[in-house]
Amino acid sequence: MAQKLHSINYFAEIMECAMFSLRNLTVALCLTVGALIQPVANAAPVDVSYSVTGNAGNWVLDFSVTNNLGGANNLYFFGVDLPTRDIVNTPTGWDQNVWTSWNNSTYGGSTNTYNNVWIRSLSTGFISNGQTWSGFQVHLADLELPSSIDWFAFAFGGTYTGSGYFNNANNPGFEGTIVVSQTASNDVPEPETISLLALGLLAATLAQRKKS
């Protein structure tokens, strides 16, 4: 009976060691994942992001534009530079056909040519300070998504007192680049992999106990 209790306690100690190691591994993985997905600081007064639907060769990118300019500065002009022009959705009050391309070099911006462009066409529909608008959608037939996407935006209606713009304070222009992280999610072990690691830790613990 004493021998049986000793074996049970022995096995319990092994499981506790394995689970402790697994907990440490899980915490380490969580910290690693957290480090991988930390957002890059973006001090731009205009924030642009996008979500993706579809699959290889048939992507739809939905851009969201956030106005952080303050005051009465309203965003009314926006565009992105992609491999092709193929706008599939335009927010209410905006027009995708006024310009089929746009270049900011004349106004003090970059020499990039933006081929998917939207401009506000009604007296309403501006992106006001603190607002985020989505629905600026573009179709891509490429097999892979671009690693980076350049964008621009213009505002009017107020006097911008910040920095990082071109043209003038009453009609400030902004440009930026969305950089898509190339860190492969497969580098992070999936739950099944973690289970296998736990079994490996258990086996290593048993082997160590036998040696001792």
Long-range contacts (C-beta under 8 A, 24 or more apart in sequence): 10-209, 14-202, 14-205, 14-206, 14-209, 15-202, 17-201, 17-205, 18-198, 18-201, 18-202, 18-205, 19-198, 21-198, 21-201, 21-205, 22-194, 22-197, 22-198, 22-201, 25-194, 25-197, 25-198, 25-201, 26-194, 29-188, 29-189, 29-194, 32-188, 33-188, 36-181, 36-183, 36-188, 40-179, 42-176, 43-164, 44-68, 44-164, 44-174, 44-176, 45-69, 45-70, 45-160, 45-162, 45-164, 45-165, 45-174, 46-75, 46-153, 46-155, 46-174, 46-176, 48-78, 48-80, 48-151, 48-153, 48-176, 48-178, 49-178, 50-149, 50-178, 51-134, 52-145, 56-143, 56-144, 57-141, 57-142, 57-143, 58-139, 58-141, 59-139, 59-140, 59-141, 59-142, 59-145, 60-88, 60-137, 60-138, 60-139, 60-140, 61-137, 61-138, 61-139, 61-140, 61-145, 61-149, 62-89, 62-134, 62-135, 62-136, 62-137, 63-134, 63-136, 63-137, 63-138, 63-151, 64-132, 64-133, 64-134, 64-136, 65-127, 65-132, 65-133, 65-134, 65-136, 65-153, 66-127, 66-131, 66-132, 67-127, 67-128, 67-129, 67-130, 67-131, 67-132, 67-155, 68-129, 68-130, 69-129, 69-155, 69-158, 69-160, 69-162, 69-172, 70-129, 70-158, 70-160, 70-161, 70-162, 71-129, 71-158, 71-159, 71-160, 71-161, 72-129, 72-157, 72-158, 73-129, 73-155, 73-156, 73-157, 73-158, 73-159, 73-160, 73-172, 74-126, 74-127, 74-128, 74-129, 74-155, 74-156, 74-157, 74-158, 75-126, 75-127, 75-153, 75-154, 75-155, 76-119, 76-120, 76-126, 76-127, 76-154, 76-155, 76-156, 77-117, 77-118, 77-119, 77-120, 77-152, 77-153, 77-154, 78-117, 78-118, 78-119, 78-136, 78-151, 78-152, 78-153, 78-154, 79-114, 79-115, 79-116, 79-117, 79-118, 79-151, 79-152, 79-153, 80-114, 80-116, 80-136, 80-138, 80-149, 80-150, 80-151, 81-112, 81-113, 81-114, 81-115, 81-116, 81-149, 81-150, 81-151, 82-115, 82-116, 82-138, 82-140, 82-146, 82-149, 83-140, 83-142, 83-146, 84-115, 84-140, 84-141, 85-115, 85-116, 85-138, 86-116, 86-138, 86-139, 86-140, 86-141, 87-116, 87-118, 87-137, 87-138, 87-139, 88-137, 88-138, 88-139, 89-135, 89-136, 89-137, 90-118, 90-135, 90-136, 90-137, 91-118, 91-125, 91-133, 91-134, 91-135, 91-136, 92-125, 93-120, 93-121, 93-122, 93-124, 93-125, 94-118, 94-119, 94-120, 94-121, 94-125, 94-136, 95-119, 95-120, 95-121, 102-152, 104-152, 104-166, 104-173, 104-175, 107-166, 107-167, 107-173, 108-166, 108-167, 108-173, 109-152, 109-166, 109-167, 109-173, 109-175, 110-150, 110-175, 112-150, 112-152, 112-175, 114-150, 114-151, 114-152, 126-157, 145-180, 146-180, 147-179, 147-180, 147-182, 148-177, 148-178, 148-179, 148-180, 149-177, 149-178, 149-180, 150-175, 150-176, 150-177, 151-175, 151-176, 151-177, 151-178, 152-176
